[in-house]
Amino acid sequence: MQTWIEIDKYGDLNGLSIEVINQKIEDNSLNSRVEGDMVFIEVFDEEVVPDSENIEVLKSENTLLKDSLYMLQELAQEDQDTIKTLTQQLDAAQRKYKLIWDKTIEDFAQNENKAREQE
């Protein structure tokens, strides 16, 4: 099935400027007709529909990719926050256990000294 559409709409659908379309008309690459001051281009529906469908599919995929990117950025930020928190907890635990070991060593040394003095 063939459809006639305005030259501007044809240009929008195919990403072509009016100058390029006019050149194609002059080269007989495109069929056209003039009604009053309007120029119409003959279009095969099979050619136009896939372009429109492809544009919609690409827009949808682009939106999906943007959303995925934002989600991944949020997850990365959460991971960085988790790493920071865990690092702080690890540092605190290391300080705590160092104090415990220092106290244990000190107590052991005192107990040994007492034992030697009692002998």
N, C-alpha and C positions, 0 to 999 in steps of 0.2 A: 504494500500500500504506500502511496506517495502522498506527502503533505506539503502544502505551501506555507512557509512561515516568513515573518518579516525579517529583513536583512539584519536588523539589530539583534533580534532574538537568536538568529542563526549564529551571529558572531559571538554572542555570549555563550551559547551552548558548545561551540567548537573552539573558543578561545582565539578567535581571529578578529583582526581589526577590519573596519569597513573598507579601507584601502586594499587589503589583501583579498577580501571577498570580491570587490569590484575587479581586481586584476584577474581573478579566477573566472569571473563572468566574461571578461573580454577574451580570455584564452579558451572559452567554451568548456571549462572544467566544471562549471556549475550552470544549471538551467535557472533562468530567472524570468520574471514577468513584472510589468509595471502596471499598477492600477492607480491612476491619479498621480499623486506624488509619493506613493508607497512602492517600494521594491520588495518583491517576494522571491524567496529562493525555494526551489523544489527540493524536498528532503525525503529521503527514504526512512520510514519509521525505524527500521532495523538499525540504521546508523545513529539516529538521535537517541533512542532509548538506552542503548548500552552506555553511551557517554553520560547521560543523566544518572543512570543506575550506578555507574562507576564513581561518579562524583559523590553520590550519597553514601556509597560503601566506604569510600576513602574518608569522608567527613566522619562517619561513624567510627571507623578504625582510629582516626586521629583523636577523637574524643576519648575513646577507650584507652589509647596509649597515654594521653595526658593524665587521665585519672589514675592509671597504673603508676605513672611516674610520681605523681603527688603522693600516692599511697606508699611507694617505696621510699620516698624522701622522709615521710613521717616515721616509717619503721626504722630507717637508719638513724634518725634523731633519737627515737626511743632506745635503740640499741646503744648509742653513745651515752645516753643518760644512765642506762643500766650499767654499762662498763665503768662509768665514773663512780657510781654508788658502790659497786662491788669492790673497786680499787680502794675507796675510802674505808670500807668495812674490813678489807684485808689488812690495810695499814694499821687500823685500830687493833685488830686481833694480834698482829705481830708485836705491837708495842705492849699489849696486855701480857702475852706469853713471855716476852723478854723480861718484863718485870717479875712474873711468876718464877721463871727460871733463875733470875738473879737472886730472888728471895730464897729459893730452894737451895741454891749453892751456898749462899751466906749462912743459912740455918745449918746445913750439913757441915760447913767449916766450923761453926761454933760448937756443934755437938762433938766433933772430933777433938777440938781443943779441950773441951770439958772432960772427955774420956781420957785424954793424955794426962790432964792435970790430976785426975783421980787415981791414976796408976802410980 
